[in-house]
Amino acid sequence: MKAISLDKDFDLQVKHGSLLLGDTQEQNAALIVNTEKGEWKEHPLMGAGLSRMVKTSNSQREIIRHITVALEADGITAAVTINDGKLQIDL
């Protein structure tokens, strides 16, 4: 999907005074994983809340399931794994 692109810090990408467009599937997945439910005004149930999940006693399997469900709610199909404590999302 083409939409407004964000940089690695989630700031708008601007070139010569114009917003840049690009493939946004990867950035959309990152935003969903890193935001909490309630942070999206128009979609209050969107967000996986990864930072909260890793601070609790959730198992890796529970974290993977929760993230997969959150991504699928936005139409993103991905293989979610955790290897050596690192989250991997293959779109």
Secondary structure, 3 states (H helix, E strand, C coil): CEEECECCCCCECEECCEECEEECHHHHHHHHHHCCCCCCCCCCCCCCCHHHHHHCCCCHHHHHHHHHHHHHHCCCCCEEEEECCEEEEEC
